Amino acid sequence: MASRAENRIVNLAGLVQGITLVTFPAASSIFTDPTRYDLSNTQYGTMFLPQVLTAIVTSLMGATLARRFTAKRVLLAGLAANITSMVVLVVTSGIDSDPAAYPLLLVATGFLGIGFGLTVPVLNTFAAVFHPAGADGAVLILNALLGLGTALAPVFVAIFDGLGFWWGLPVLSTLLLVLLLLASIRLPLDVATAGATAQRAQTGGIPRRFWLFAGFAVLYGICETMNGNWSQQDLTSRGSSTTQAALALTTFWAMVTVGRLLFAQIVRKIPARVVFHLLPVVLVIVFILIAALPDDAPGLGIAVFGLAGLGCSALLPLTISLGQNSLTTMSTAVAGGVIAFYQVGYGIAAFGVGRLVDGGTSLSTIYGWTAAARGRDGLAVLRGRPRTPIPAAAAPQPAEHGR
């Protein structure tokens, strides 16, 4: 079993990664402000393409890199890439009106993708193998802390911006990441000692069942990004203030966190796959509500985006943990594969929506399309779900959660 220090570092790394990951979307109003970076919606959406591409590549390479260099070194490399991203972002704040700022933003998001792609899969693997009889709950708790970080990022941006230096957030993230890097160096963080079976490599090709989890991850990435990257622009276009829109984004990520903590308890009582099949229905309803939001109703918008956070909450961590337990021959590669396909969905929503909006399509219309696509494709994924029961190892055992 892992030491308390190792468990603590893994969970703290999830929290800090969450803050770092949402630094760019949380500052969306700053990037599109004509008096600051003055990015168009297309430029803002395109800014995330390097992140998506590098995250996909590094997520897919993570299992191979961990076998060759150890999972600990992969984690350290991911933390270093995150630090580089935040430092470059701080540099751009001093030249925000200069044309050179945008290429540097692309560099920053590229390094953020490397950091995310290396760090998140290995953290999920650590959480699962450190709690072999309670993987679902452990992964949900880790991702709840990641969600807490994502909820804190918009709050920190608002606070620092109010103080006159919004770039205080990437500075804070840099300091936290450096402390994590130094603390992680001192710990063993050895996957093999937590469970030798978790390191079995895939030898016979990718099982067909993996593509069901991959398809689900793409759909989830689209849904999360529609809320995480575009909620502020949607509400401000409907007459809400930037403060109200920021509160809606904070509420979304806060409910992602609350939902993950809630479902970590629920999966002790009912099968995790029941939650896995219920939440997509909630998301379809939520996207219909978002598309129908009236103008000048910020309170209602905040409430609906909060419900969206609840709908998103457990889907990604359960996709990872159920996938790891179902695909035992490639368990160490599942987290990276799922994260890679999640990033595909992220890229579709981040880049594609920007071009659609600049082309004259309203965000409310796009939310309506997302509801229709989520319902149709979600049903297709569920219909293609193998009938084979999820192995007993996937059923959480409360006594082993380590909580």
Secondary structure, DSSP 4 states (H G I P E B T S, - for coil): ---HHHHHHHHHHHHHHHHHHTHHHHTHHHHT-TTTT---HHHHHHTTHHHHHHHHHHHHHHHHHHHHH-HHHHHHHHHHHHHHHHHHHHHHHTTTTSTTHHHHHHHHHHHHHHHHHHHHHHHHHHHHHHSTT-HHHHHHHHHHHHHHHHHHHHHHHHHHHHTT-TTHHHHHHHHHHHHHHHHHHTS---HHHH-GGGGPPP-S---HHHHHHHHHHHHHHHHHHHHHTTHHHHHHHTT--HHHHHHHHHHHHHHHHHHHHHHHHHTTTS-HHHHHHHHHHHHHHHHHHHHTPPTT-HHHHHHHHHHHHHHHTTHHHHHHHHHHHH-GGGHHHHHHHHHHHHHHHHHHHHHHHHHHHHTT--HHHHHHHHHHHHHHHHHHHHHT--SSPPPGGGS--GGGS--
